[in-house]
Amino acid sequence: MRYLLPICLFLSACGVKPAADTTQKELKYTVEAAPEWTNLFYRKSGWFGADGVFSIPLSGVDKVGNLGNQETLLLFSDTYIGEVDENGKPRPGNVMVNNTCAIVQGNSGHPDSIRFFYKKDENGAPQTFFVPQNTGGRKQHFWLGDGFVNRERDNTLYLFGYHIEMTGEGVFDFIEPDVSLIAVPAESSRPPFAKQRQMKTPLHIKNPGLGEGNFGAGVLVNTKWAGAPHPDGYVYVYACIGPDKNLVAARVKPKDFEDFAKWKYWNGGDWTEDISQLKGITNAVSNELSVTPLPDGRFLLVFQVMGLSDKVGLRIGDSPVGPFGEIQEIWRTPEADEGLFCYNAKAHPNLSKPGELLISYNTITLDFWNDIQQNGHIYRPRFIRLKFGN
């Protein structure tokens, strides 16, 4: 349910930034539905709906056609757990927790390849895996951002956790005042994540020219060990901020990931230590997104156009920070015809077969609290595949 209010308020008011004046050769592709993946999340028992679906290969290798991949961690934020009748209506007693996960074996999308997990208390009641520790006494919970397994820091799993604070009883009465970095040692990188450290970060942005938001919307590990085709040795972390849905970027060497003094921020022409000098790379992106390296040295930015819309879009960039070309609207979401709102498209290279790119987006309604009690299947990831070539 995240981000719907700011998206709705600004959708009609904001324009799309013109593309950079850069010559780009054509990328040939076709796009089709990926029903075998969508159907994995059509569930009637236990986990039956959530948003988020960031994918993190637990090997640390994140590339298209990663045939040696064994396990991928999927992260979800607000999640519903309970039983759903054959008519799609959740039974009384269903509950929502703030984050859960699943583990996928391989990249086939076979029904037997996925297992869903949520934390349980001593009585078996659903609980949340990751709970903010550094709140200053304020009542907050986490929505999870992107993450990765860092081979240069003992295979530690790093996740971004957005601090969410409710300001009223309405669905959209919340603020997102901070973001923590969650570090999970390799031996605990599968549920229940028994060991974890949470670090305060300087990665909440409040920029007068761009807007407000947090880093963690997407992570690109552009290293040799992660499988990048043209590695430069950096981890790139992205944010989507402000009403124009501006994309901004930071980068750091993997070994220095916890040392925020060594992070640098893109100012439009160079990398600087001063986060206040951030400049927008492009706009009209979504609060969750992906940047994927292509074999020819370019980069594919995948997002939901303006954050919430019936359009999945991509832009092609010359580097991890662009310049990026025009929006190519690659898919109109058919769920929009059912009255659902679609948001937060992103690619999943590690779950993609050779020559393809698996892409997800989420669905929800504006009257979410009431609607999900009538239809337990409105709130879940949907999948498409981009196939490279003619």
C-alpha positions as CSV (number, residue, x, y, z in Angstrom):
1,M,0.0,0.0,0.0
2,R,3.1,2.2,0.1
3,Y,3.4,5.6,-1.6
4,L,-0.1,5.7,-3.0
5,L,-1.0,9.1,-1.6
6,P,2.0,11.1,-2.9
7,I,1.8,9.4,-6.2
8,C,-1.9,10.1,-6.6
9,L,-1.5,13.7,-5.6
10,F,1.2,14.4,-8.1
11,L,0.4,12.2,-11.1
12,S,-1.6,14.8,-13.0
13,A,0.5,17.7,-11.9
14,C,4.0,16.5,-12.9
15,G,5.5,16.4,-16.4
16,V,8.1,14.0,-17.6
17,K,11.6,15.3,-18.0
18,P,12.8,15.3,-21.7
19,A,15.3,12.7,-22.5
20,A,19.0,13.5,-22.7
21,D,20.3,14.3,-26.2
22,T,22.2,11.1,-26.6
23,T,22.4,8.8,-29.6
24,Q,21.4,5.3,-28.7
25,K,21.2,2.2,-30.9
26,E,17.9,0.4,-30.9
27,L,17.3,-2.3,-28.3
28,K,15.1,-5.0,-29.9
29,Y,12.8,-6.9,-27.7
30,T,9.3,-8.3,-27.3
31,V,7.2,-8.4,-24.1
32,E,4.7,-11.0,-22.9
33,A,2.9,-12.1,-19.7
34,A,4.7,-14.5,-17.4
35,P,1.7,-16.4,-15.9
36,E,3.8,-19.1,-14.3
37,W,5.4,-16.5,-12.1
38,T,2.2,-14.5,-11.4
39,N,0.5,-17.7,-10.4
40,L,3.1,-18.5,-7.7
41,F,1.6,-15.6,-5.7
42,Y,-2.1,-16.6,-6.2
43,R,-2.4,-18.2,-2.8
44,K,-5.2,-19.3,-0.5
45,S,-3.4,-20.3,2.7
46,G,-0.8,-18.5,4.8
47,W,0.9,-15.7,2.8
48,F,-1.8,-14.5,0.4
49,G,-0.8,-10.9,-0.5
50,A,1.9,-8.3,-0.2
51,D,3.9,-5.7,-2.0
52,G,7.6,-5.3,-2.4
53,V,9.1,-8.4,-4.1
54,F,12.7,-7.4,-4.2
55,S,14.9,-10.3,-5.2
56,I,18.3,-11.0,-3.8
57,P,20.4,-14.0,-5.0
58,L,22.0,-15.5,-1.8
59,S,25.1,-16.4,-3.8
60,G,25.8,-12.7,-4.5
61,V,25.7,-13.4,-8.3
62,D,22.9,-11.3,-9.9
63,K,22.9,-11.8,-13.7
64,V,20.5,-12.8,-16.4
65,G,20.6,-16.6,-17.1
66,N,22.4,-17.4,-13.8
67,L,21.9,-21.1,-14.3
68,G,24.1,-22.0,-11.4
69,N,21.8,-20.0,-9.0
70,Q,20.3,-22.1,-6.2
71,E,18.5,-19.7,-3.9
72,T,17.0,-16.3,-4.2
73,L,15.5,-14.4,-1.3
74,L,12.3,-12.4,-2.1
75,L,11.5,-9.6,0.3
76,F,8.0,-8.3,0.9
77,S,6.7,-5.4,3.0
78,D,3.1,-5.2,4.3
79,T,1.8,-8.8,4.1
80,Y,-1.5,-10.5,4.7
81,I,-1.6,-13.9,6.3
82,G,-4.6,-16.1,6.7
83,E,-7.0,-18.4,4.9
84,V,-8.9,-17.5,1.7
85,D,-12.1,-19.2,0.6
86,E,-12.7,-20.6,-2.9
87,N,-14.7,-17.4,-3.7
88,G,-11.5,-15.3,-3.0
89,K,-12.8,-13.8,0.3
90,P,-10.3,-14.0,3.3
91,R,-11.7,-15.7,6.3
92,P,-12.0,-13.8,9.6
93,G,-8.8,-13.7,11.6
94,N,-6.4,-12.8,8.8
95,V,-3.7,-10.4,9.9
96,M,-1.2,-8.0,8.4
97,V,2.5,-7.9,9.3
98,N,5.0,-5.4,8.1
99,N,7.5,-7.6,6.3
100,T,7.9,-11.3,5.2
101,C,10.0,-13.2,2.7
102,A,10.1,-16.2,0.4
103,I,12.9,-18.3,-1.0
104,V,12.9,-19.4,-4.7
105,Q,15.0,-22.3,-6.0
106,G,16.4,-21.7,-9.4
107,N,14.6,-19.7,-12.1
108,S,12.0,-22.0,-13.6
109,G,9.0,-20.5,-11.9
110,H,7.7,-24.0,-11.1
111,P,5.1,-24.1,-8.3
112,D,7.4,-26.3,-6.1
113,S,10.3,-23.9,-6.4
114,I,9.0,-21.3,-3.8
115,R,8.5,-21.3,-0.1
116,F,7.0,-18.4,1.9
117,F,8.1,-17.5,5.4
118,Y,6.9,-15.2,8.2
119,K,8.0,-14.9,11.8
120,K,5.9,-16.6,14.5
121,D,5.6,-16.0,18.2
122,E,5.6,-18.7,20.8
123,N,1.9,-19.3,20.0
124,G,2.4,-19.5,16.3
125,A,0.9,-16.1,15.6
126,P,2.3,-14.1,12.6
127,Q,5.0,-11.6,13.4
128,T,7.4,-9.3,11.5
129,F,11.0,-10.3,10.8
130,F,12.6,-6.8,10.8
131,V,11.5,-4.2,13.4
132,P,13.2,-0.8,13.8
133,Q,15.6,-0.5,16.8
134,N,16.7,3.1,16.3
135,T,13.4,5.0,16.6
136,G,14.1,7.6,19.3
137,G,11.1,6.3,21.2
138,R,8.7,6.9,18.2
139,K,6.4,4.1,17.1
140,Q,7.6,3.0,13.7
141,H,7.8,-0.1,11.5
142,F,9.9,-1.1,8.5
143,W,9.1,-1.3,4.8
144,L,11.9,-3.0,3.1
145,G,14.0,-1.6,0.2
146,D,16.4,-3.4,-2.0
147,G,19.6,-5.2,-0.9
148,F,22.4,-7.6,-1.9
149,V,24.8,-10.2,-0.6
150,N,28.3,-8.6,-0.2
151,R,31.0,-11.0,-1.1
152,E,33.7,-8.5,0.1
153,R,32.2,-8.4,3.6
154,D,31.9,-12.1,4.5
155,N,28.8,-12.6,2.4
156,T,26.8,-10.3,4.7
157,L,23.2,-9.7,3.5
158,Y,22.5,-6.0,3.4
159,L,18.9,-4.6,3.3
160,F,17.5,-1.1,3.4
161,G,14.7,-0.6,5.9
162,Y,12.5,2.5,5.6
163,H,11.2,3.8,8.9
164,I,7.4,4.2,8.6
165,E,5.5,6.3,11.1
166,M,1.7,6.5,11.1
167,T,0.3,10.0,11.7
168,G,-3.4,9.1,11.8
169,E,-5.9,6.3,11.3
170,G,-6.2,6.7,7.5
171,V,-4.6,4.4,5.0
172,F,-2.4,7.3,3.8
173,D,-1.6,8.9,7.1
174,F,2.1,8.1,7.3
175,I,5.6,9.6,7.0
176,E,8.9,8.0,6.0
177,P,11.4,10.0,8.0
178,D,14.5,7.8,8.0
179,V,16.1,4.7,6.5
180,S,18.3,2.2,8.3
181,L,20.8,-0.3,6.9
182,I,20.2,-3.8,8.1
183,A,23.2,-6.2,8.1
184,V,22.5,-10.0,8.4
185,P,25.6,-12.3,8.7
186,A,25.8,-15.1,6.2
187,E,24.8,-17.8,8.7
188,S,21.6,-16.0,9.4
189,S,20.7,-14.9,5.8
190,R,17.7,-17.2,5.7
191,P,14.6,-16.9,7.8
192,P,14.2,-16.3,10.7
193,F,17.2,-13.9,10.4
194,A,18.1,-14.6,14.0
195,K,21.2,-12.3,13.9
196,Q,20.9,-8.8,12.5
197,R,22.5,-5.4,13.0
198,Q,20.7,-2.1,12.2
199,M,22.7,1.0,11.4
200,K,21.5,4.6,11.3
201,T,22.3,6.2,8.0
202,P,22.6,9.7,6.4
203,L,20.6,8.4,3.4
204,H,17.4,10.3,4.1
205,I,17.2,13.0,1.5
206,K,15.6,16.4,1.9
207,N,16.7,18.4,-1.1
208,P,15.0,21.8,-1.8
209,G,15.2,21.3,-5.6
210,L,14.4,17.6,-5.9
211,G,12.2,16.7,-2.9
212,E,12.3,14.2,0.0
213,G,12.9,10.5,0.2
214,N,15.3,7.6,1.0
215,F,18.0,5.7,-0.7
216,G,17.2,2.0,-1.3
217,A,14.8,2.0,-4.2
218,G,17.2,-0.1,-6.2
219,V,20.7,-1.6,-5.9
220,L,23.1,-2.4,-8.8
221,V,26.1,-4.4,-7.8
222,N,28.4,-3.6,-10.7
223,T,31.3,-6.0,-9.8
224,K,32.9,-8.9,-11.4
225,W,31.9,-11.3,-8.7
226,A,28.2,-10.3,-9.1
227,G,28.4,-11.2,-12.8
228,A,28.3,-7.6,-14.2
229,P,29.4,-7.8,-17.9
230,H,31.5,-4.6,-17.7
231,P,32.3,-4.1,-13.9
232,D,33.7,-1.0,-12.4
233,G,33.8,-2.4,-8.9
234,Y,31.1,-0.2,-7.3
235,V,27.7,-0.8,-5.7
236,Y,25.2,1.8,-6.9
237,V,22.2,2.6,-4.7
238,Y,19.3,4.6,-6.1
239,A,16.4,6.7,-4.7
240,C,13.2,8.1,-6.1
241,I,12.4,11.4,-4.5
242,G,10.0,14.3,-4.8
243,P,6.7,14.9,-6.7
244,D,8.5,14.6,-10.1
245,K,9.7,11.1,-9.1
246,N,13.4,12.1,-9.5
247,L,16.0,9.4,-9.8
248,V,19.2,10.1,-7.8
249,A,22.2,7.8,-7.2
250,A,25.0,7.1,-4.7
251,R,27.9,4.7,-5.0
252,V,30.5,3.0,-2.8
253,K,33.0,0.2,-3.0
254,P,31.6,-3.1,-1.6
255,K,34.3,-3.3,1.1
256,D,33.3,0.2,2.4
257,F,29.6,-0.4,2.4
258,E,29.1,0.4,6.1
259,D,31.4,3.4,6.0
260,F,29.1,6.2,5.0
261,A,32.0,8.7,5.0
262,K,33.2,6.9,1.8
263,W,29.8,7.0,0.0
264,K,29.6,9.5,-2.9
265,Y,26.7,11.1,-4.6
266,W,26.1,12.0,-8.3
267,N,25.9,15.7,-8.8
268,G,25.2,15.7,-12.5
269,G,28.8,15.7,-13.6
270,D,30.9,13.9,-11.0
271,W,30.8,12.1,-7.7
272,T,30.9,14.2,-4.5
273,E,30.9,13.5,-0.8
274,D,28.3,16.2,-0.3
275,I,24.8,14.6,-0.4
276,S,23.3,18.1,-0.6
277,Q,24.8,18.4,-4.1
278,L,22.7,15.5,-5.5
279,K,21.2,16.1,-9.0
280,G,18.4,14.3,-10.6
281,I,19.4,11.7,-13.3
282,T,16.0,11.4,-14.9
283,N,12.4,11.5,-13.6
284,A,9.0,9.8,-13.8
285,V,10.3,6.7,-12.2
286,S,8.9,4.7,-9.3
287,N,9.7,4.2,-5.6
288,E,10.9,0.7,-6.4
289,L,12.9,0.2,-9.6
290,S,15.9,-1.6,-11.1
291,V,19.0,-0.8,-13.1
292,T,20.3,-3.8,-15.0
293,P,23.6,-3.9,-17.1
294,L,23.3,-5.0,-20.7
295,P,26.0,-7.0,-22.5
296,D,26.8,-4.1,-24.8
297,G,27.8,-1.8,-21.9
298,R,24.5,0.0,-21.6
299,F,22.0,-0.1,-18.6
300,L,18.3,-0.8,-18.5
301,L,16.3,1.2,-16.0
302,V,12.9,-0.4,-15.4
303,F,10.1,1.3,-13.4
304,Q,6.4,2.0,-13.3
305,V,5.9,5.3,-15.2
306,M,5.3,8.1,-12.6
307,G,5.2,5.5,-9.8
308,L,1.5,4.5,-10.1
309,S,0.0,4.0,-13.6
310,D,-1.0,1.3,-16.1
311,K,2.4,1.6,-17.8
312,V,5.6,-0.3,-17.2
313,G,8.4,1.7,-18.7
314,L,12.1,1.5,-19.4
315,R,14.9,3.9,-20.3
316,I,18.2,2.9,-21.7
317,G,21.3,4.6,-20.3
318,D,24.9,4.9,-21.2
319,S,26.1,4.3,-17.7
320,P,24.6,3.5,-14.2
321,V,23.9,7.3,-14.0
322,G,22.8,7.8,-17.6
323,P,22.3,9.8,-19.6
324,F,19.0,7.9,-20.1
325,G,16.9,8.0,-23.2
326,E,13.2,8.4,-23.7
327,I,10.7,6.4,-21.8
328,Q,9.7,3.2,-23.7
329,E,6.3,2.1,-22.5
330,I,6.7,-1.7,-22.8
331,W,3.5,-3.0,-21.1
332,R,0.0,-1.8,-20.3
333,T,-1.1,-3.5,-17.2
334,P,-4.5,-5.3,-17.8
335,E,-5.3,-5.2,-14.1
336,A,-6.1,-1.5,-14.6
337,D,-9.2,-2.6,-16.4
338,E,-10.3,-4.4,-13.2
339,G,-10.0,-1.3,-11.2
340,L,-6.6,-2.1,-9.7
341,F,-3.8,0.4,-9.4
342,C,-0.3,-0.9,-10.5
343,Y,3.0,0.3,-9.1
344,N,6.7,-0.3,-8.5
345,A,7.8,-2.3,-11.5
346,K,11.3,-3.7,-11.4
347,A,13.5,-6.4,-13.1
348,H,14.8,-9.6,-11.6
349,P,17.9,-10.6,-13.5
350,N,18.7,-13.6,-11.3
351,L,15.3,-15.1,-11.9
352,S,15.5,-14.6,-15.6
353,K,16.4,-17.2,-18.2
354,P,19.0,-16.6,-20.9
355,G,17.9,-13.9,-23.4
356,E,15.1,-12.7,-21.1
357,L,14.4,-10.3,-18.3
358,L,11.7,-11.1,-15.8
359,I,9.8,-8.0,-14.5
360,S,7.3,-7.6,-11.7
361,Y,4.8,-5.0,-10.7
362,N,2.4,-4.8,-7.8
363,T,-1.4,-4.2,-7.6
364,I,-3.7,-2.6,-5.0
365,T,-6.8,-0.5,-4.7
366,L,-7.4,2.9,-3.1
367,D,-9.9,1.5,-0.7
368,F,-7.4,-1.2,0.2
369,W,-8.3,-1.8,3.8
370,N,-11.9,-2.7,2.9
371,D,-11.4,-4.2,-0.5
372,I,-8.9,-6.9,0.6
373,Q,-11.4,-8.3,3.0
374,Q,-13.6,-9.0,0.1
375,N,-11.0,-10.2,-2.4
376,G,-7.7,-11.6,-1.1
377,H,-6.1,-11.7,-4.5
378,I,-6.0,-8.0,-5.3
379,Y,-2.7,-7.3,-3.5
380,R,0.2,-9.3,-5.0
381,P,3.0,-9.2,-7.6
382,R,2.3,-9.7,-11.3
383,F,5.0,-10.7,-13.8
384,I,5.9,-10.1,-17.4
385,R,9.0,-11.1,-19.4
386,L,11.0,-9.0,-21.8
387,K,12.7,-11.2,-24.5
388,F,15.7,-9.7,-26.2
389,G,15.9,-9.8,-30.0
390,N,13.3,-9.8,-32.7
